[in-house]
Amino acid sequence: MINSELGSRCIKYMAEKGADKSQYTLVIHDKEEINFNETGIVLFRSTNHSEITLRAIKANKMSKVSMTNLEEDFIRERISDLMDMCDASEVDENNDIAPYQNSEEFKDGEDKADVEKIHRVICKFLRDCKEQYPSLKINESYVCFNKVEEHIVNSNGVDFKTSTGEYEINIFYAAKEGDKSSSFNAVVICVNELPEDLLECSNVRNKLEESIEQLSCTGINGKFNGNMIITPECLLDFIRSYNNAFLSDMPLITKTSILVDKLNERVASEKLTISCNANHPDISSKAFVTKDGFKAENVTYIEKGILKSYLLSQYGAKKTGLKLNPTEHIIMVEPGEKSLEEMIKGTDRGIILGRFSGGEPASNGDFSGVAKNSYYIEAGEIKFPLKETMISGNLYDIFNSIDDISKEVLNLGYASLPWIKVNGITISGKE
């Protein structure tokens, strides 16, 4: 339960200690979690975690502290420490807090977990997997309900409260038969309402069946440039890397981003439209308020290939002099017109990339790594699951070389994405 007055008192305490500007953030996280593996349910636990983060600015010097002890005497001691840290910090005129906005309260999802249902659907899932997929090995997995309450107050009069509740499904698995085993993989989905049948939830069944197919992987000979169909989960990783490398604070402040001064210019295929939909109705993992204390907006930052917005924090916007569009990185990509089946049939030679194993791309977007849980395509047909296959390319180039985007979309609860087909990828095998 949020103590509505504590935030105001903390703002007052920081002002009394010399803060020119300050922000208080309280997060209360209640979790009901059941862990399981192929042997059955192994753990049930309820946890509660409350944390306050205080941020103070004095003479353009900023510092912050976090604490889990919510007793006011302790908080006041930490405020004294906070102001000492401010005095020792560097001056930066770009340090700031959110301006006044009308106070609001936001609510989404349920208030309480249906623990009996969590138990029931896990037991059914394990029975069905044992009967239908005996070679499948379920590693340590869990289903949990997350109830999160947040209160943000600042010295400019900001006062936002949020309450969200959602179920999180994490299934970690591989297949094993004799001395053969498939590569480890995972399904991570968030939903407002827990389904009765986990196998039929989102793409769970397809992913598990693919793992069994991948018991018999085949390598390819040599190296070639071909097409790559990127699965939604893998696409999300590429988009996050793209955002970090080109559109976020540090690369724009240091001007290492290749998209500096590219607003309202074409930076990707005209087929590509990407949004940060912080509170879209189809998304269960909603974000109503940013960490900086702004009411979150839904922002389309690439529209038909045109860069419409950077993804900056308040500090990054002030430091670069660019417009702030406050949002959170809950990614949605607009679907295309072709089916995934049509995209495969139109592929002369290439792969379906299920998972990418490699380091973060270079500042210019270059990447290379191993294609995991992936398939080889030739003459419009999926031939076999792949092993020991390397891929390399460039993030900027692949978003500019999109052949097709599927009309099918996978909603993960924290993102909604289609499959995309790109060209110009270097693919190499060891056999």
Stockholm file with secondary structure:
# STOCKHOLM 1.0

chainA/1-431         MINSELGSRCIKYMAEKGADKSQYTLVIHDKEEINFNETGIVLFRSTNHSEITLRAIKANKMSKVSMTNLEEDFIRERISDLMDMCDASEVDENNDIAPYQNSEEFKDGEDKADVEKIHRVICKFLRDCKEQYPSLKINESYVCFNKVEEHIVNSNGVDFKTSTGEYEINIFYAAKEGDKSSSFNAVVICVNELPEDLLECSNVRNKLEESIEQLSCTGINGKFNGNMIITPECLLDFIRSYNNAFLSDMPLITKTSILVDKLNERVASEKLTISCNANHPDISSKAFVTKDGFKAENVTYIEKGILKSYLLSQYGAKKTGLKLNPTEHIIMVEPGEKSLEEMIKGTDRGIILGRFSGGEPASNGDFSGVAKNSYYIEAGEIKFPLKETMISGNLYDIFNSIDDISKEVLNLGYASLPWIKVNGITISGKE
#=GR chainA/1-431 SS CCCHHHHHHHHHHHHHTTCSEEEEEEEEEEEEEEEEETTEEEEEEEEEEEEEEEEEEETTEEEEEEESCCCHHHHHHHHHHHHHHHHHSCBCTTCCCCCCCCCEEEEESCSSCCHHHHHHHHHHHHHHHHHHCTTEEECSEEEEEEEEEEEEEETTSCEEEEEEEEEEEEEEEEEEETTEECCCEEEEEEESSCCSCGGGSTTHHHHHHHHHHTTSCBCCCSEEEEEEEECHHHHHHHHHHHIIIIISHHHHHTTCSTTTTCTTSBCSCTTCCEEECTTCTTCSSCCCBCTTSCBCCCEEEEETTEECCCCCCHHHHHHHTCCCCCCCCCEEECCCSBCHHHHHHTCSEEEEECEEECCCCCTTCEEEEEEESCEEEETTEEEEEBCSEEEEEEHHHHHHCEEEEEEEEEECSSCEEEEEEEEEEEEEECC
#=GC SS_cons         CCCHHHHHHHHHHHHHTTCSEEEEEEEEEEEEEEEEETTEEEEEEEEEEEEEEEEEEETTEEEEEEESCCCHHHHHHHHHHHHHHHHHSCBCTTCCCCCCCCCEEEEESCSSCCHHHHHHHHHHHHHHHHHHCTTEEECSEEEEEEEEEEEEEETTSCEEEEEEEEEEEEEEEEEEETTEECCCEEEEEEESSCCSCGGGSTTHHHHHHHHHHTTSCBCCCSEEEEEEEECHHHHHHHHHHHIIIIISHHHHHTTCSTTTTCTTSBCSCTTCCEEECTTCTTCSSCCCBCTTSCBCCCEEEEETTEECCCCCCHHHHHHHTCCCCCCCCCEEECCCSBCHHHHHHTCSEEEEECEEECCCCCTTCEEEEEEESCEEEETTEEEEEBCSEEEEEEHHHHHHCEEEEEEEEEECSSCEEEEEEEEEEEEEECC
//
